Amino acid sequence: MKKQLLSILALLFIFHISAQEKKSLQIERTQTAPKIDGVLDEPFWQTAKEAVEFTQFRPDRGVKDTEANKTVVKMTYDDQAIYVAAYLYDDPTLIARQLSSRDNFGQSDFFGIVLNPNNDAQNDTEFFVFASGTQADAIANPSIGEDFGWNAVWSSAVQINDDGWVVEMKIPYRCLRFDNNNLDTWGLQFHRRFRRDDSQYTWSPVDISQGNIGLYHGELKGLSNLEPPVRLAFYPFLSTVQRSFDGEHESNFNAGLDVKYGLTENFTLDATLIPDFSQAGFDNVSLNLGPFEQTFSEQRQFFTEGVDLFNKGNLFFSRRIGGRPSTSPELTDDEELVDPPHTVKVLNAVKVSGRTKKGLGLGVFNSITESTEVTIENVVTGEFRKEEVEPFTNYNILVADQQFNGNSSIGIINTNVFRTGSFRDANVTALVSSISNKRNTYNFRAEVKMSNVNEESGTETGYSSFFFIRKTHGKFRYSFDHSYADTKYDINDLGLQFRNNFNNFGIDASYQIFEPVEKWNRYSVGTYVNYTRLANPSTFTGFQFGGWANGTTKKLHSMGYNLNLSPGKQYDYFEPRQEGSFFVTQNRVNTNGWFESNRNKRLSFNSFIGIQTLLDEDRDYVNFWFGVFPRFRMNDKFTLSYGIYREYYSGDRGYVTQEDDDVIFGDRKRIEIEQTFSASYNFNPYNTLALTMRNYWGTVTYDEQLFSLLADGSVTDTTGYTKQNITDNPDINFSTWNFDLSYSWQFAPGSFLTALYRNQLFNSDNASLDSYTNSIDTLFKQPITHVFSVKVQYFLDYNQIPALFKKKNREKGSDQS
């Protein structure tokens, strides 16, 4: 007993000592702001306290920096900003400094600073400067990881010297959210990465085998008596879009304003007034034969920036706002749509978000879209009529999220969609939590959600839940999860949900290394088991298990392998597109692998290959795919890349159509080929010329004999259905072409001129037996869409306005004299 007590006391003592070892940097005020030029010749840089003795955390752990590659960081501040100077010793011939666009890490060494004004280990603001001079910034927390969609306006400069390189930074307080009455201690971390061997060092040592990285931050002390300026910034813009299609030309001119306003030191309002999304790129459309909608990533900056709070619970899919109309008109046999709208106009959008010193995060999001009508023509009488397909609509999100213990949070989220008139309304409420123990060895997540959809016929209420527990430390880890949704759970008015009606269980286990071993910098292996059911009726739908392995060698080549098995019968209740029906497959086997060569080389590539089949004597099914994507870096400014992806299906069986009460299936041969080409030339960190081309081709050819789906999930060909006697020919030849040429110039901090030229082709017909070359020939005979746009956006800090007027007055007085 005495020995045990002594051991416990010794452990507590060690823990106490280690807790006191957190690094600290004392910052001192400057009376004169430094010139951000990468030359550290100001007197205060000579006397400022130093942050030194960086420690590697990958690929190896605990390796100290040396005199040859040491890092020395200093900081100072005034009422306008925090200033950072870093001297990064190195052999200048070994410094990687490929030019890239903002937030693109490319093949470049970098230095980064992480600031956490609340010192809560969970809400970081990150600023990176590459050796090329390019910037990147992000907000980060354990829930979302790093969000590089967030952008701030700050200054930096890089200077390459004989013994390394220098970074100088100015981070205005408008980039940060903090409580001006609680400045005693901020969380602080510095990062440095060497691209040539993929090693990364931090000032405060990090143990990546346990807990989130924010727990290992050091401390910034010495800030006091701040009188930060008003946090108000304007982004006025002008834009023009010239569009032509099939002989018709359309011109649009737009002027608008985005605003960022610091309501308090901790809370910020973002608003887009008269939004302009004209420069969002084309979506990478492909042939979709599945039962679920095809979705694409968000490209509008307002909806990608600073939305971490609103993404809690995965209830927010921003493409719903301004997407396709929510309804379609009912047409008679004599009617057809005239140029149906593909999007709804967004009138404005506002978001307010922030987090208090005590960890309470609050967010309000609101957006309004206008009423949209469609024109319908009677092809017999020539008469036209209009019908509303989307009314005036309000989208709203409310979030409250409390963080605690530096590693846990619990929150409530409510989303609401209100449509005027008789159109449906929707509301979703969720309680979400992520809780870790104080030792950061286990994590538990729980989510409970309720949806309400209101239509003229009444209100439907649905429920969903998710529970997940995992071991989060050490080389060996495991987890268990359970997810559930009933048949009425529906979040698709503002969220994204492919399906409901499930009751699923999963188990995962993995092993990974944290230090290099033999030929490997890192590797991990794992296995999983999934068991799936319907919620109602409570019935078995599938069982899957498999394993994976991936890793990176010391030569920086990465590779991975997956094996997935679905033994026995699997019951698909969604492919038939008819409630209560299901389709049975059995003994599915899927195996695939991938390889990526060292991207530091001028010529590199990544590739993958896979095959899937059914071990079923009644089916002759195989699915084979591969892709190769070479990349050539001609120099630090100019990069070319090409990619080809091909997928082939033989004996694929799937839904065709529905005739009366019969669900018709068919065996089909499918081919998909996608080719991409891209080139980018970065004149400097502020000027980029980029080109992207994409061609996609997909065909589906059904066997002549079709099947009827039976009640037991099997099919029969005795009902006499063929391609000739169903309503529509199911064969498809689908192809698209996108061309995108852009030039971006950052002519002042936060101010951009962007010029774009795009064109697009599309074709879909039944000529599925045409060859690829014939299909391309047909595609390029279609009418082409041409789009040319220019947008100028200027960043104006409210605090700069008096200085601008003073400058104009001085110039005016000079002219008069």
Order of alpha helices (4+ residues) and beta strands (2+ residues): alpha-beta-beta-alpha-beta-beta-beta-beta-beta-beta-beta-beta-beta-beta-beta-beta-beta-beta-beta-beta-alpha-beta-beta-beta-beta-beta-beta-beta-beta-beta-beta-beta-beta-beta-beta-beta-beta-beta-beta-beta-beta-beta-beta-beta-beta-alpha-beta-beta-alpha
